[in-house]
Amino acid sequence: MSKAKQLRYDKAYLRMAKEWAQLSHCNRKQVGALIVKDDMIISDGYNGTPSGFDNCCEDENQKTHWYVLHAEANAILKVAKSTNNAKGATLYLTMSPCKDCSKLVLQAGIKRVVYIDHYKDDSGVHFLKTAGVNIEQIKDIENE
């Protein structure tokens, strides 16, 4: 695929991840994720509480509950429940992965991560780069 065509697809998937983030019930941050393999979306996710829990992500002090799952973790776990796998896939995120999620990304076999905004702690991105995962940030996702 040409670079121009890849960029067009990357921006489209990032726009979709941004839409998906809006499904999150979290007040502080809404993050969306898509996993794409062989030109197909094989999973999606957004940050939120585990199934069966109240959708409220923050406590009365606006601190995020420890059990809230990040968008990429939800997307990877969804793949684990399916017949697909993420080996060689691309992960599209509205925010770069944290250090804990970066371990899941690597173990899932994801080879490329494309994101819009930086997370406050960039150690996850550094970890993935060191492990050989292709990392790209695209800030402007609107059409060219």
Residue frames as a rotation matrix with the C-alpha (Angstrom) as fourth column:
MET 1
0.583 0.812 0.000 0.00
0.812 -0.583 0.000 0.00
0.000 0.000 -1.000 0.00
SER 2
-0.063 -0.596 0.801 1.32
0.493 -0.716 -0.494 3.47
0.868 0.363 0.339 -0.86
LYS 3
-0.814 -0.313 -0.489 2.19
0.578 -0.352 -0.736 5.87
0.058 -0.882 0.468 1.96
ALA 4
-0.840 0.527 0.129 -0.59
-0.501 -0.845 0.186 8.26
0.206 0.092 0.974 0.92
LYS 5
-0.013 0.865 -0.502 -3.19
-0.317 0.472 0.822 5.50
0.948 0.170 0.269 0.90
GLN 6
-0.261 -0.161 -0.952 -1.96
0.735 0.605 -0.305 4.14
0.625 -0.779 -0.040 4.26
LEU 7
-0.985 -0.127 -0.119 -2.23
0.174 -0.776 -0.606 7.63
-0.015 -0.618 0.786 5.77
ARG 8
-0.493 0.870 0.019 -5.79
-0.657 -0.386 0.647 7.94
0.570 0.307 0.762 4.45
TYR 9
0.171 0.518 -0.838 -6.73
0.153 0.826 0.542 4.63
0.973 -0.221 0.062 6.08
ASP 10
-0.594 -0.470 -0.653 -4.89
0.710 0.075 -0.700 5.50
0.378 -0.880 0.289 9.31
LYS 11
-0.954 0.245 0.174 -6.81
-0.286 -0.917 -0.278 8.76
0.092 -0.315 0.945 9.63
ALA 12
-0.133 0.958 -0.253 -10.13
-0.578 0.133 0.805 7.04
0.805 0.253 0.536 8.90
TYR 13
0.074 0.114 -0.991 -9.51
0.527 0.839 0.136 4.39
0.847 -0.532 0.001 11.57
LEU 14
-0.844 -0.408 -0.350 -8.44
0.514 -0.424 -0.746 7.06
0.156 -0.809 0.567 14.06
ARG 15
-0.684 0.683 0.255 -11.66
-0.625 -0.730 0.277 8.99
0.375 0.030 0.926 13.39
MET 16
0.187 0.744 -0.641 -13.59
-0.175 0.667 0.724 5.78
0.967 -0.024 0.255 14.04
ALA 17
-0.322 -0.384 -0.865 -11.67
0.764 0.434 -0.477 5.22
0.559 -0.815 0.154 17.29
LYS 18
-0.988 -0.023 0.154 -12.56
-0.052 -0.884 -0.464 8.77
0.147 -0.467 0.872 18.31
GLU 19
-0.180 0.983 -0.031 -16.25
-0.689 -0.103 0.717 8.03
0.702 0.150 0.696 17.68
TRP 20
0.168 0.194 -0.966 -15.94
0.317 0.918 0.240 4.80
0.933 -0.347 0.092 19.67
ALA 21
-0.795 -0.549 -0.257 -14.40
0.435 -0.221 -0.873 6.72
0.422 -0.806 0.414 22.60
GLN 22
-0.649 0.595 0.474 -17.66
-0.614 -0.778 0.136 8.63
0.449 -0.203 0.870 22.95
LEU 23
0.267 0.735 -0.623 -19.32
-0.116 0.666 0.736 5.42
0.957 -0.124 0.263 24.16
SER 24
-0.544 -0.572 -0.614 -17.22
0.562 0.294 -0.773 5.59
0.622 -0.766 0.161 27.34
HIS 25
0.626 0.778 -0.046 -19.00
0.495 -0.351 0.795 6.67
0.603 -0.521 -0.605 30.52
CYS 26
-0.046 -0.731 -0.681 -15.77
0.989 -0.129 0.072 8.05
-0.140 -0.670 0.729 32.00
ASN 27
0.892 0.410 -0.192 -15.78
0.407 -0.912 -0.057 11.77
-0.199 -0.028 -0.980 32.79
ARG 28
0.384 -0.820 -0.424 -12.03
-0.101 -0.494 0.864 12.46
-0.918 -0.289 -0.272 32.98
LYS 29
-0.582 -0.599 -0.551 -10.97
-0.674 -0.024 0.738 10.83
-0.456 0.800 -0.389 29.71
GLN 30
0.644 0.688 0.334 -12.76
-0.287 0.623 -0.728 9.01
-0.709 0.373 0.599 26.94
VAL 31
-0.408 -0.868 -0.282 -10.44
-0.739 0.133 0.660 6.75
-0.536 0.478 -0.696 24.95
GLY 32
0.753 0.658 -0.004 -11.25
-0.501 0.570 -0.651 4.57
-0.426 0.493 0.759 21.95
ALA 33
-0.417 -0.889 0.188 -9.39
-0.570 0.417 0.708 1.69
-0.708 0.188 -0.681 20.32
LEU 34
0.798 0.526 -0.294 -9.64
-0.570 0.502 -0.651 -0.36
-0.195 0.687 0.700 17.14
ILE 35
-0.227 -0.835 0.502 -7.59
-0.285 0.550 0.785 -3.40
-0.931 0.036 -0.362 16.18
VAL 36
0.687 0.387 -0.615 -7.20
-0.664 -0.012 -0.748 -3.89
-0.297 0.922 0.248 12.43
LYS 37
-0.329 -0.748 0.576 -5.73
-0.272 0.659 0.701 -7.00
-0.904 0.074 -0.420 10.82
ASP 38
-0.746 -0.032 0.665 -5.68
0.559 0.511 0.653 -7.92
-0.361 0.859 -0.364 7.13
ASP 39
-0.920 0.318 0.229 -7.69
-0.113 -0.775 0.622 -4.79
0.375 0.546 0.749 6.29
MET 40
0.062 0.967 -0.249 -10.50
0.281 0.222 0.934 -5.77
0.958 -0.128 -0.257 8.69
ILE 41
-0.239 -0.022 0.971 -11.50
-0.852 -0.474 -0.221 -4.37
0.465 -0.880 0.094 12.06
ILE 42
-0.278 0.088 -0.956 -11.22
0.151 0.987 0.047 -7.40
0.948 -0.132 -0.288 14.33
SER 43
-0.056 0.298 -0.953 -11.91
0.988 0.152 -0.010 -5.65
0.142 -0.942 -0.303 17.62
ASP 44
-0.080 0.079 0.994 -12.85
0.038 -0.996 0.082 -2.40
0.996 0.044 0.076 19.27
GLY 45
0.017 0.106 -0.994 -12.88
0.964 0.261 0.045 -1.01
0.265 -0.959 -0.098 22.76
TYR 46
0.138 -0.018 0.990 -13.23
-0.127 -0.992 0.000 2.02
0.982 -0.126 -0.139 24.96
ASN 47
-0.855 -0.518 -0.038 -12.27
-0.014 0.096 -0.995 2.73
0.519 -0.850 -0.090 28.53
GLY 48
0.078 0.915 0.397 -14.79
-0.737 -0.215 0.641 1.74
0.671 -0.342 0.657 31.16
THR 49
-0.162 -0.044 0.986 -15.75
-0.905 0.405 -0.131 -0.55
-0.394 -0.913 -0.106 33.99
PRO 50
-0.983 -0.186 0.011 -15.87
-0.171 0.927 0.334 -4.35
-0.072 0.327 -0.942 33.62
SER 51
-0.402 0.873 -0.276 -19.14
-0.223 0.199 0.954 -5.94
0.888 0.445 0.115 32.49
GLY 52
0.141 0.591 -0.794 -21.68
0.683 0.522 0.510 -6.09
0.716 -0.615 -0.330 35.30
PHE 53
-0.491 -0.351 -0.797 -20.27
0.828 -0.473 -0.302 -3.09
-0.271 -0.808 0.523 37.18
ASP 54
0.589 0.620 -0.518 -21.86
0.481 -0.785 -0.392 0.34
-0.649 -0.018 -0.760 37.47
ASN 55
0.530 -0.334 0.780 -20.78
0.786 -0.151 -0.599 2.48
0.317 0.931 0.182 34.50
CYS 56
0.970 -0.170 0.171 -19.36
-0.218 -0.923 0.317 5.21
0.104 -0.344 -0.933 36.76
CYS 57
0.496 -0.855 -0.150 -15.57
0.463 0.407 -0.787 5.32
0.734 0.321 0.598 36.22
GLU 58
-0.473 -0.700 0.535 -14.68
-0.027 -0.596 -0.803 7.90
0.880 -0.395 0.263 38.88
ASP 59
-0.298 0.324 -0.898 -15.22
0.939 0.269 -0.214 8.16
0.172 -0.907 -0.384 42.62
GLU 60
0.695 0.683 -0.225 -16.64
0.717 -0.680 0.151 11.21
-0.050 -0.267 -0.962 44.45
ASN 61
0.343 -0.670 -0.658 -13.18
0.067 -0.682 0.729 12.88
-0.937 -0.294 -0.189 44.26
GLN 62
0.845 0.099 -0.526 -13.03
-0.501 -0.201 -0.842 12.37
-0.189 0.975 -0.120 40.47
LYS 63
-0.363 -0.920 0.148 -10.25
-0.813 0.390 0.432 9.79
-0.455 0.036 -0.890 40.83
THR 64
0.069 0.351 -0.934 -10.56
-0.815 0.560 0.150 6.89
0.576 0.750 0.325 38.39
HIS 65
0.729 0.246 0.639 -11.51
-0.586 0.706 0.397 3.58
-0.354 -0.664 0.659 40.02
TRP 66
-0.273 -0.941 0.200 -8.60
-0.712 0.338 0.615 1.09
-0.647 0.026 -0.762 39.96
TYR 67
-0.309 0.195 0.931 -10.71
0.271 0.956 -0.110 -1.52
-0.912 0.218 -0.348 38.16
VAL 68
0.656 0.505 -0.560 -11.51
-0.357 -0.447 -0.820 0.63
-0.665 0.738 -0.113 35.11
LEU 69
0.179 -0.543 0.820 -10.20
0.701 0.656 0.281 -1.03
-0.691 0.524 0.498 31.96
HIS 70
-0.346 -0.376 -0.859 -8.34
-0.351 -0.797 0.491 1.00
-0.870 0.472 0.144 29.34
ALA 71
0.487 0.639 -0.595 -9.61
-0.743 -0.055 -0.667 1.01
-0.459 0.767 0.448 25.77
GLU 72
-0.069 -0.585 -0.808 -6.75
-0.885 0.410 -0.221 -1.07
0.460 0.700 -0.546 24.36
ALA 73
-0.883 -0.190 0.430 -7.12
-0.410 0.757 -0.508 -3.66
-0.229 -0.625 -0.746 27.15
ASN 74
0.008 0.970 0.242 -10.83
-0.385 0.227 -0.895 -3.97
-0.923 -0.086 0.376 26.36
ALA 75
0.511 0.152 -0.846 -10.09
-0.858 0.036 -0.512 -4.39
-0.047 0.988 0.149 22.63
ILE 76
-0.495 -0.777 -0.389 -7.38
-0.751 0.608 -0.257 -7.01
0.436 0.165 -0.885 23.27
LEU 77
-0.764 0.268 0.586 -9.59
-0.316 0.636 -0.704 -8.91
-0.562 -0.723 -0.402 25.72
LYS 78
0.342 0.912 -0.226 -12.41
-0.635 0.047 -0.771 -8.90
-0.693 0.407 0.595 23.16
VAL 79
0.144 -0.389 -0.910 -10.07
-0.893 0.345 -0.289 -10.54
0.427 0.854 -0.298 20.64
ALA 80
-0.820 -0.524 0.230 -9.16
-0.568 0.694 -0.443 -13.15
0.073 -0.494 -0.867 23.27
LYS 81
-0.335 0.787 0.518 -12.84
-0.291 0.437 -0.851 -14.14
-0.896 -0.436 0.083 23.49
SER 82
0.589 0.544 -0.598 -13.12
-0.703 -0.021 -0.711 -14.49
-0.399 0.839 0.370 19.71
THR 83
0.761 -0.329 0.559 -11.61
0.463 0.879 -0.113 -16.83
-0.454 0.344 0.822 17.13
ASN 84
0.789 -0.495 0.364 -9.30
0.041 -0.549 -0.835 -14.03
0.613 0.674 -0.413 15.94
ASN 85
0.387 -0.699 -0.602 -5.86
0.840 -0.002 0.543 -13.09
-0.380 -0.715 0.586 17.18
ALA 86
0.934 0.016 -0.357 -4.00
-0.034 -0.990 -0.135 -9.79
-0.355 0.138 -0.924 17.05
LYS 87
0.109 -0.964 0.243 -0.68
0.480 0.265 0.836 -11.15
-0.871 0.025 0.491 15.77
GLY 88
-0.643 -0.500 0.580 0.67
0.746 -0.237 0.623 -8.68
-0.174 0.833 0.525 13.21
ALA 89
0.322 0.904 0.280 -2.27
0.926 -0.363 0.107 -6.30
0.198 0.225 -0.954 13.67
THR 90
-0.689 -0.383 0.616 -2.39
0.268 -0.924 -0.274 -2.51
0.673 -0.024 0.739 13.96
LEU 91
-0.088 0.606 -0.790 -3.87
0.987 -0.052 -0.150 -0.88
-0.133 -0.793 -0.594 17.06
TYR 92
-0.383 0.079 0.920 -5.50
0.329 -0.919 0.216 2.52
0.863 0.385 0.326 16.56
LEU 93
-0.112 0.246 -0.963 -5.90
0.993 -0.001 -0.116 4.63
-0.030 -0.969 -0.244 19.71
THR 94
0.695 0.351 0.627 -7.11
0.366 -0.924 0.112 8.08
0.619 0.151 -0.771 20.57
MET 95
0.691 -0.528 0.494 -4.39
-0.721 -0.548 0.424 8.21
0.047 -0.649 -0.759 23.27
SER 96
-0.089 -0.819 -0.566 -0.99
-0.600 0.498 -0.626 6.48
0.795 0.284 -0.536 23.42
PRO 97
0.553 0.376 -0.744 -0.82
0.197 0.809 0.555 3.36
0.810 -0.453 0.373 25.61
CYS 98
0.637 -0.317 0.703 0.21
-0.768 -0.341 0.542 3.46
0.068 -0.885 -0.461 29.27
LYS 99
-0.422 -0.906 -0.024 3.00
-0.895 0.421 -0.146 1.23
0.143 -0.041 -0.989 30.53
ASP 100
-0.410 0.310 0.858 0.61
-0.358 0.810 -0.464 -1.49
-0.839 -0.497 -0.221 31.71
CYS 101
0.681 0.732 0.028 -1.33
-0.218 0.239 -0.946 -1.63
-0.699 0.638 0.322 28.45
SER 102
0.319 -0.633 -0.705 1.88
-0.945 -0.160 -0.284 -1.58
0.067 0.758 -0.649 26.42
LYS 103
-0.670 -0.523 0.526 2.74
-0.593 0.804 0.044 -5.00
-0.446 -0.283 -0.849 27.89
LEU 104
0.072 0.800 0.595 -0.62
0.062 0.592 -0.803 -6.34
-0.995 0.095 -0.006 26.70
VAL 105
0.727 0.156 -0.668 -0.07
-0.584 -0.370 -0.722 -4.82
-0.360 0.916 -0.178 23.25
LEU 106
-0.221 -0.915 -0.337 3.30
-0.975 0.217 0.049 -6.52
0.028 0.340 -0.940 22.92
GLN 107
-0.704 -0.056 0.708 2.10
-0.305 0.924 -0.230 -9.90
-0.641 -0.378 -0.668 24.22
ALA 108
0.356 0.920 0.166 -0.92
-0.106 0.216 -0.971 -9.80
-0.929 0.328 0.174 21.89
GLY 109
-0.174 -0.528 0.831 1.47
0.771 0.452 0.448 -9.66
-0.612 0.719 0.329 18.92
ILE 110
0.875 0.484 -0.023 0.40
0.390 -0.731 -0.560 -6.21
-0.288 0.481 -0.828 17.73
LYS 111
0.032 -0.936 0.350 3.13
0.982 0.095 0.165 -4.86
-0.187 0.339 0.922 15.44
ARG 112
-0.690 -0.202 0.695 1.97
0.445 -0.876 0.186 -1.29
0.571 0.438 0.694 14.86
VAL 113
-0.028 0.659 -0.752 0.33
0.921 -0.275 -0.275 1.35
-0.388 -0.700 -0.599 17.09
VAL 114
-0.618 -0.034 0.786 -1.13
0.469 -0.818 0.333 4.56
0.631 0.574 0.522 15.66
TYR 115
-0.043 0.578 -0.815 -2.49
0.978 -0.144 -0.153 7.17
-0.206 -0.803 -0.559 18.05
ILE 116
0.488 0.323 0.811 -3.70
0.528 -0.849 0.020 10.78
0.695 0.419 -0.585 18.21
ASP 117
0.625 -0.151 0.766 -2.77
-0.523 -0.810 0.267 12.21
0.580 -0.567 -0.585 21.62
HIS 118
-0.433 -0.843 -0.320 0.07
-0.124 0.407 -0.905 11.50
0.893 -0.352 -0.281 24.06
TYR 119
0.690 0.473 -0.548 -0.73
0.460 0.298 0.836 9.94
0.559 -0.829 -0.012 27.42
LYS 120
0.874 -0.294 0.388 0.86
-0.455 -0.776 0.437 11.81
0.172 -0.558 -0.812 30.35
ASP 121
0.228 -0.798 0.557 3.40
-0.466 0.413 0.783 9.01
-0.855 -0.438 -0.277 30.90
ASP 122
0.581 0.001 -0.814 5.24
-0.810 0.095 -0.578 8.01
0.077 0.995 0.056 27.71
SER 123
-0.367 -0.766 0.528 7.07
-0.783 0.561 0.270 5.00
-0.503 -0.314 -0.805 29.17
GLY 124
0.286 0.550 0.785 4.60
0.045 0.810 -0.584 2.66
-0.957 0.202 0.207 27.41
VAL 125
0.966 0.035 -0.258 5.50
-0.243 -0.233 -0.942 4.13
-0.093 0.972 -0.217 24.03
HIS 126
0.145 -0.988 -0.047 9.23
-0.988 -0.141 -0.066 3.86
0.058 0.056 -0.997 24.80
PHE 127
-0.204 -0.138 0.969 8.77
-0.454 0.891 0.031 0.24
-0.868 -0.433 -0.244 25.89
LEU 128
0.668 0.558 0.493 6.98
0.172 0.529 -0.831 -0.67
-0.724 0.640 0.257 22.65
LYS 129
0.800 -0.453 -0.393 9.57
-0.584 -0.438 -0.683 1.13
0.138 0.776 -0.615 20.49
THR 130
-0.168 -0.902 0.397 12.36
-0.946 0.261 0.191 -0.77
-0.276 -0.343 -0.898 22.28
ALA 131
-0.120 0.226 0.967 10.47
-0.118 0.964 -0.240 -4.02
-0.986 -0.143 -0.089 21.61
GLY 132
-0.910 -0.357 0.211 10.34
0.161 0.165 0.973 -3.24
-0.382 0.920 -0.093 17.87
VAL 133
0.046 0.975 0.216 6.70
0.889 0.059 -0.455 -2.18
-0.456 0.213 -0.864 17.59
ASN 134
-0.670 -0.197 0.716 6.12
0.613 -0.692 0.382 0.52
0.420 0.695 0.584 14.97
ILE 135
-0.064 0.597 -0.800 4.69
0.829 -0.415 -0.376 3.59
-0.556 -0.686 -0.468 16.73
GLU 136
-0.696 -0.107 0.710 3.15
0.566 -0.690 0.451 6.54
0.442 0.716 0.540 14.90
GLN 137
-0.325 0.619 -0.715 1.35
0.537 -0.501 -0.679 9.64
-0.778 -0.605 -0.169 16.10
ILE 138
-0.625 0.268 0.733 -1.08
0.607 -0.424 0.672 11.41
0.491 0.865 0.102 13.78
LYS 139
-0.780 0.278 -0.561 -2.45
0.339 -0.566 -0.752 14.56
-0.527 -0.776 0.346 15.41
ASP 140
-0.436 0.614 -0.659 -4.45
-0.749 -0.653 -0.114 15.91
-0.500 0.444 0.744 12.48
ILE 141
-0.721 0.179 0.670 -6.96
0.257 0.966 0.019 13.22
-0.644 0.186 -0.742 11.55
GLU 142
0.338 0.850 -0.404 -9.28
-0.168 -0.368 -0.915 15.34
-0.926 0.377 0.018 9.43
ASN 143
0.661 -0.020 0.750 -9.30
0.676 0.450 -0.583 14.79
-0.326 0.893 0.311 5.68
GLU 144
-0.401 -0.908 -0.122 -6.41
0.684 -0.385 0.620 16.26
-0.610 0.165 0.775 3.72
